[in-house]
Amino acid sequence: MNFQRVETALVAAYGEIRERLESLVEHDLPQAEELAHQITGAMDVIVHRSYSEGRLQELDIVEMLVDAFAGIGVTLGPELAQELAVLDHRAFSESITVPESTIGVLEALAARGLTMGLVSNITLLPDLLRADLEAFGLARFLSVAGFSSEVGWRKPDRRIFAHVLERLGAAPEEAVFVGDRLRDDVGGARAAGMRSVLTRQFRDELEGPERAEALASPGELARLQPDHVIMALDELPDLLDRISSY
């Protein structure tokens, strides 16, 4: 899936947020585009700092919105902040795209009788994310969806993997995890006892910053070596056929 929020959807969502707030604040608010950039920019800083410091406990998007709006002099109560989090999410929902090739891969895996689950690092509200999975035709393939915003812990913490495995009724050694990040996906899955597949379709972290970080940490590079590497998701069904025949 492409998670990048497009500008038009972002500005539209913050136009609604601005309208909701206009009667509640005493001073003039920035126009929708500037408001969107100020608030999402402030939240991006919070998220980036959390990741750069290596924190694995997930952030609360409602609390982040409260902090971001406080930065421009707007005080939000918890109920209003929750309401604005729903409006903010619309920019995300209206920007998502799911390639037909992704659906094709999931159909091929389902036809093989495989049980599938999702493990995702994301700060957004889990009930809205589940609605997105339904809307984009993905929920029908997934027996379980585990979001860090719901579980409370991000990959590579093994607790988020264990959360999904338990609900799938699968032991770690029975499962294969597919992802595109070395530390979060490969390292986390292997620490949880799962086999790992790294796809380079979305990023090439074997040659990126995470490899350099791993090289700087004795012993970590070996832990971050995936069991298998594919160039694109459409290679996955055949790979899993081969794995299952071992």
N, C-alpha and C positions, 0 to 999 in steps of 0.2 A: 504494500500500500504506500501511496505517497501522502505523507502527513503534513507537508508544507502548506501553511495557511496562505491563501492568495490575498492580495491587497484589497480587492473589491469586497470580498467576504469579510475581511477584518474590519474595514471601514464601516460596512453596513451594520455589523454587530455592535460596534462602538457608537454608531449613530443611535441605535436603540438604547444602549446604556446611557448615553448622554441625555436622551429624552427622559429616561426614568429618573435621572438625578437632578434635572434642571429645577424642579420645584422643591427639592430637598436641601439644596446648598445655597449659601448666602452670596457667593461670589460667582462670577462668570466662569464657565468651564471652557477649556479649549475646544475647538471644532473637532469633529469625529476623527478625522485622520490623525491630528496631533495627539488627541486623547488616546487613541489606540497605540500610537508609537510610545507615548510616555508610560502607559500602564504595562503593556506587554514588554517593553524594554526593561522596565524595573523588575518584572517577574523573571525575565531571562537572566538578569544579573544574579538574582537569588538562586535560580536553578544552577547556573554555571558555577557559582561559588560552591554550592553543595557538592556538585560532582568533582570539581577540582580539588576539594578537600578530602575526597574519598569517602564521603558519608554514604551509607547504605540505607538509612532510614528515610522513607519517602516524605516529601513535603506535602503540605495541605494546600490545595489551590485556593480554598476560601480564605485561609489565613494570608496567603500571598497577595490576594486581591486587597485585603484589608490593609496590608503594609504598603502596597503600591499606591493605593488611593490616598493613604495618609501622607505619602510623599508629595502629593499635590494639594494637600490641605483639606481633603475630604474624609470625614470620619464615617465608616460604615458599621452598622450593627450586624450581628451574625445572620439574621434573616435576609436583610438586604444584600449582604455579601453573597449568600447562597443564590439569591435570585440573579445577581449579576454574573455569577459563575456559569449559570445556565445560558445566559445571553452570550457570554464570551465563548462558550462551547460551540455556538452556532457557526462561528467563523471556521472552526475546525471541521465540523460536519459538512459544511458546504464547500470545503476545499478538497476533501478526500477523493482520491481516484484509485480504483482497483483495476489493474490491467487484466484483460481477458485471459492472458497467459497464466496469471495467478489462479483464477477460477479453474482453468483447465488442469493445472497441477493438483489442486485440491480434489477435483472430481476423479482424477486418476488414482489418487491415494485412497479416497473413499471406496472406489470400485475394488480395490485390493483388500478391503475389509479392515483397514487400519483405523485405530482410534486416535483422534487428534485433539490436542489441547494447545492453548496459547499462554505464553508467559511474556508479559509486556511491562517494561519500565515506562510509566507515564503518570503525570500528575493530575490528569483530568478526572472528572467524576465518573466512577465505575458504572453507574446505572445509565448514564448518557453514552458511554462507550459501548455498552451492550446493545443499546438501541442503534448505534452506528453499525455494529456488526450485523444486526438484522437487516438494516436498510440497504447495506451493500452486498447482501447475499452470502455473507461469510459465516454467520452463526450456524447455519445448517450443517456445516462441516465440523464444528467444534463441540466436543462433549463438555469441555471446561474452558473458561477464560479466566486467567489470573492476572490482575492488574496490580502494580506496586501501590497505586493509590488506595487500593482496598486491603491488600495484604499487609501493607505498612513497610515492606522491605523490598529493595531493588535487587535485580541481578547485579553482581554475581552472588549475593547472599543465598545460601542454599535453602533458606526457609521459603522463598517464593517458588522454587522448583518443587520442594516437598509438598507445598500446598496444592499444586496442580496434580502432581503424581498421585497423591492420596485420593483426590477426587476422581481421577481416572481409574483408580484401582490397579495401578501399574507399579511394579518395582523398578527402581532406577536402571537396573541392568537390562530390563525389558524395553527400555525407551531410548529413542534417538532424538537429540535436540538439534534443530536447524536454526542458525542465526547468522548475522553478518558482522558481529563484533567479537574480537578476540577475548578481551577480559570479561565482559558481561556475559556473553553467550557461551563461548568455548570454555573459558575458565570456570564459569559458574556451573555449567552442565557437568563438566568433568568432576568438580568438587562434590557435586551431588550424586556422583556415581553413574552418570549417563554417558553414552557415546555421543560424539558431537560431529556435526557437519557444518562447515563454514561455507557460505555462499558469497561469491565476490560480485554478485549482480548489482548490489547497491553501494558497496564501498570495497576498497582493497586494503584492509588493515594489516595484511601480511607485510606490506611495505610502508605502512603509515606510522603515525606517531606512537601508537600503542606498542608496535614492535620495538621502537627505540626505548620506550619505557621499560619493556620487558627485559631487553638486553642489559639495562642498567640494574636489574634486580636479579641477583644470582639465583638460579634454579627456577625462576618464574617462566622463562621462555618455554621450557619443556612442558610445563603445566598448561601453557596456552597453545600448544600444538593440537590442531583439530585431528580427529580420526580420519576425516575425509574432507576434501575441498571440491566444490563444484563452481563452475563459472556462472550458472544461471539456475533458477528453480526448476526449469523444465527437465533438468538432468536428475532431479531427485527421485522420481518413481523408479527408474531403472537402477539407480544406486541402492535404494532400499530393497529392491528385489535381490540384488547381489548380496547385500548384508544379511538378509533373511535366510539365504542359502548356505551361509557359513556353518 
